[in-house]
Amino acid sequence: MVNPESKSAFAEVTERKVGAIGETNFDYYRFEYTWEAQPGEWLFEVRQNNRLLLQKRFDVQL
């Protein structure tokens, strides 16, 4: 996706989360700007030290 103001292009968004073992937590992604909503297949992953813990593919339809 491309930010129309800055012209910056993004293929992924990475965030660092801190939690404790046994602690319940959640994460999500939401479209904050209309230009972020790109139709097609998206991939949501949760990793710990480069180890894949969770992967969910889904289709965004506009």
Backbone hydrogen bonds in HBPLUS format (Angstrom, degrees):
<---DONOR---> <-ACCEPTOR-->    atom                        ^
c    i                          cat <-CA-CA->   ^        H-A-AA   ^      H-
h    n   atom  resd res      DA  || num        DHA   H-A  angle D-A-AA Bond
n    s   type  num  typ     dist DA aas  dist angle  dist       angle   num
A0010-PHE N   A0001-MET O   2.78 MM   9  5.31 159.8  1.82 160.0 166.8     1
A0003-ASN N   A0008-SER O   2.89 MM   5  5.40 163.0  1.92 162.1 161.9     2
A0007-LYS N   A0003-ASN O   2.73 MM   4  5.08 138.7  1.90 146.7 156.8     3
A0023-GLU N   A0020-ALA O   3.02 MM   3  5.34 159.0  2.07 131.4 133.2     4
A0036-GLU N   A0033-TYR O   3.04 MM   3  5.55 153.6  2.11 113.4 121.4     5
A0037-ALA N   A0034-THR O   3.21 MM   3  5.57 145.4  2.34 107.9 116.5     6
A0038-GLN N   A0036-GLU O   2.90 MM   2  5.85 113.0  2.36 117.0 100.5     7
A0040-GLY N   A0060-VAL O   2.99 MM  20  5.27 156.9  2.04 140.9 142.8     8
A0060-VAL N   A0040-GLY O   2.84 MM  20  5.27 169.6  1.85 148.3 148.9     9
A0042-TRP N   A0058-PHE O   2.74 MM  16  5.42 165.9  1.76 167.5 172.4    10
A0058-PHE N   A0042-TRP O   3.05 MM  16  5.42 157.5  2.11 143.1 147.5    11
A0044-PHE N   A0056-LYS O   2.86 MM  12  5.15 167.9  1.87 149.1 153.2    12
A0056-LYS N   A0044-PHE O   2.82 MM  12  5.15 154.7  1.89 151.1 158.8    13
A0046-VAL N   A0054-LEU O   2.94 MM   8  5.03 154.2  2.01 139.2 141.1    14
A0053-LEU N   A0046-VAL O   2.82 MM   7  5.53 164.7  1.84 157.5 160.6    15
A0054-LEU N   A0046-VAL O   3.24 MM   8  5.03 151.1  2.33 140.8 140.5    16
A0048-GLN N   A0051-ARG O   2.88 MM   3  5.09 155.5  1.94 140.1 146.8    17
A0051-ARG N   A0048-GLN O   2.85 MM   3  5.09 157.3  1.90 112.6 120.0    18
